[in-house]
Amino acid sequence: MSTSAQSLEPHGASAPTWHDTGLPWPAHESALCFDQKNPHVFYTYERDAGTFAYNWETGQRNLLTPSYAACGPRGLLYAQTPTGVQIISLESPVGTPIDRLPTHIASDGSLQVYSVPGLWSSSDGGVTWRESGGACCSTLNDLNSLIVTEADARSIYEVSPGRDLKGNPAPPTLMYSSDAGATWQARGPANPIVGESPDGTFWASLPGPNAPTSLLLHTQIYYGTSTSVKSARREVYFSNDGGISLATEALGTNGYGDRLVPLYTGSGLLRYVRDKFTLKVQLQLSSDRGNTWQTLNSPTPIADMAAPNGVPGDVFLDGGRTLYYSPDAGQSWQPFPNLTATEVWDKYAGEYSFTPYRLDVTPYLPLTVLGNKDGRLQVLDLPLDLKGVTEQALPTGNPGTLYFPETGHNMSAYFAGYWKTHGGLAQLGYPLTEPFQMISDVDNKVYLMQYFERAVFELHPENQPPYNVLLSLLGDEEYKQKYGAAGAPDQHVSTDNPLYFPQTGHSIGGKFRKYWEEHGGLSQQGYPISDQFTEVSPLDGKPYTVQYFERAVFELHPENAGTPYEVLLSQLGTLRAKQLILPELDRPAVAATATP
């Protein structure tokens, strides 16, 4: 059945438009390498020319030496030189020598990388390495043998090809590790067969920045020949339990260009299927891991579907001359001219169709789409829209995550430890979004973020724990927005054991100092940017004694005297999220569901 509440009209006040960067379109054949430290820069290797850095904001194009061999996380590049492997970057083109070339790179906002053959793991982008052993990796000898899940790069699968590193026969196996290869669990057979015997098989994880790591796809390939009764096709089957078992009914069989590999959007699985007789395309959503599918109202024709890494809920449809963007997992669509596809004549359909060149879009918010017009690089900047990450999501069940039915969101495993040890629900509140990657307003770099009622968490993998999780500078932003350069009126300095900070000219004392020192101090809360004063809360309309810090606002709650909750953080996350279209949420007091 078809939904009725969807729209194909442009979302927002005005439709975005392409603009010329003044740069040539790169002669690249592989995916662009985006730089999270310089979010208006991408790298590409151009044959017979080398590696170039394109800055579409400044219109600069620079040759990098040496050329990179692999695109790393967070602006790192890996170069293979005559003297060995080096880490290079736009800021440090000279390079830092490392022991091996990473072959598998995290897309979850961390610095996790792996190197095959064998299995070597690094959590710092390749500076230090650990060899994985145990029952796993003696047979891990090609790139397709290792699967790194998109939602959490520490969750990996090893698929044995049925031979060891010396080429000797070995039992095919499927193994799983939730801790980057430190420990392993045996799963099902590496080559399960459903139905007739295929000509080939392979495993893959489900694409999507918040996809359950236990959702795997197993593809059976059949090659058509003049003597075979089998038609050339692929059949894709789901595993909902990380490869222990396999569904007996195919997710789809392609012979007419169906999107057999669905995208995970948080609210469910999204795919499109094409009727083999009418060639009409239907966009479908499943909220129960592929057991049932609901047909969505969608644009037509559909040549391809894609979603940016790092931004759950945002989806693009390639409709030929028109590209469609949905910020809410397919519930509404915004059209704009497509500069990413080539028009070709389809002799079977008797009409022109479009072969997608490739969708190049930033894997972080705000999204920028890149396109080619007359050999020149064009960009289309989409307005910041958090609908996709604020929409209620299904529980992922990923290791270390927490799911909160009160708000319908999964807390990232990277943030759960900090949340638990820094006051939990009472001090930091419920999560209001899914984890996502976005450009910081403070330093213009990209971080994995998650909004909570009283804070916004940022992952800083370059820092050692516990400083790898920091709070965004919401206090500084809110203070400047409310009070400007003059600051808040009627401030007074605490006389109860005050501590003065010459960096900002303000002091902390009393219960606020005690809380500051016991909850991370400078690294977690930042410097005080005001002294104490009385402020009326915009949420409940009551006056509180408050003090602003770079990353938080402290509120004194005398009604909670004698408890750990006498000092609470203002709900800056809620206020900020409301400014970014998040509606009011009702949150009954129900315990979180933990995943071990």
C-alpha positions, 0 to 999 in steps of 0.5 A: 500500500502507498503512503499518503502523507508524503510530498514531492515539493521542495523542502524549505523556503527556497530551492538550492542552486548549483554554483561554479567553483572556478575549478576543473572537474577532477579526472578521477575514477575512484571516490573523492577523499574528503578532509574532515579537518578541512571540510571544504577540501577533497583529495583525488588521484588523477592518472599520470598527474598525481594527487590534488587537493581541491578547495571548492570554497577558495577555488584553489587546486594544489598538487600534493607530493607524494601521491596518496595510496589510501584515503584515511580518516579525519584528513589523513592520507597514506602514501607509499614511497620508496622508503616505506609508508607515510602519513601525510596531510594538507598541513604536513605534506612531508609525512610521518613514517608508519609500519604498514599501509592501512587497507580498511578505514573507519567511517564512524568518526574514529581513527580506527584502521586495519591492514591486511594480509593477516590482521593488524589493527590501529586505533590512532590512524596507523601510528601504532599497530596491534596484531590480531591473533587467536582463532581468526586471522591466519587465513585473512589474505585478501581485502575482501576477507575483512568486513568493517561495519560502517556504524562502529569500525571496532565491529568487524567480520573475518570471512575465510576464503577457504585457504590459508596464507600459503594457499593450502586448503582450510575450512571456510569460516565466518568470525566476528569481533566487537573489539577491533580483533582483540577477541573473536566469536565463531559465527555461521559457515562462510559460504551458506547456500540457499536454493540452487548452487551459485557460481559465487558468493560474498558477504557485506555489512549493511550500509548506513552510519547507524546500521545494526552491526548484526545485519549482514547481507549474503549475495549469491551470484549466478552467471548466465551462459548460452548452455545454462538454464540459469539466468544471469542474476544476483540473489541477496539474503539477510542475516539478522544475527551476524551470520549465525543464520540466514533468511530462507527468502531472498531480499531480492533478485536483480535482472532489471536494476533493482537496488538489492542492497538497501540503505539503513536510515534509522527508521528502517531499511530503504530499497527500490525494486523495478517491475520486470514487466512494466519497468515501474520503480517502487521505493520501499521501507521496512521497519522490521529488518526486511520481513515486510515492506511498505511502498512509499510515494517517490519520484520517478524514474529512479536510476540509483539511490545513495546516502552520505556516510556519517549522516543517518536519514539523509537520502538521494535519488538519482532521477536522470535529469533531476536529483532528489534529496530527502532529509527525512528518510524518504518522507519528503523530497526536494528536487534540483538539476542533476549534474552527476549522471549521463543520458543514454539510450535504453534499447530495451525500454525504448527510451532514454535512461541515465547511467549515474556517474557517481554521487559525490556528497560530503559525509557530514552536515551541512551537506554539499553535493559536487557535480560536473558541468562542461568540465567544471566543478560545481557545488550545491550547498544544502541548508542545515537540516537535522530532520534525519538525525532527530527522527525516532530510530529503531534500536540497533542493538550494537555493542556498547550502545544504549537505546532510550525509548523515551526519545527513540534514540541510540546513544553511541558506544563512543559516548555511553561511557562518558555519559555514565561516568559524568552524571548520566540522565540527571546531569546530561539528560536524554539523547535527542538525536542519533550520532552524526558527523557535522562541521563544528561552528567553533573550529570548522572541523568535522566531529562525530556529535550527538545532542543531549538535553543538557549538552552536545557530545563531540568525539575527539579521537586524537585525544586519549581517554577520558578527553576523547569525548568533549562537550561542544562550546554551547555555553560560549555560543549561548552567552554571546547570543544572549548578552553580547560583548557587554555580558550579563548584568548584576554578576557577583563573584563567589566568596566561598573558596573562590578560584580565579582564572586570569585567562577570562577574568572570572572566578568559580567558588562554592558548590559550582567550584566543587561540581567543576572540579569533580566533573572534568574541570577545564577539559570538560567544562572549559573556563568560566566566561561569567561570574554568578548571576540570576537568570530565568530559565526559558524552559520552565520560567523559573529563576536560578543562580547560574554561571556560564562556562565555555562548554556548559551553564551551571544551575543551582537547585537548592531544592535538591540540597544534600543530593548529587543534583544540587548543581545541574547543567542547563538544557543547552542541548534542548535549546540548540536542537529546538533552534534546528527544528527539533519539536517538543518531546514528551519524555516519561521516566523509563529506564534505558535499555543497555546492550552489553 
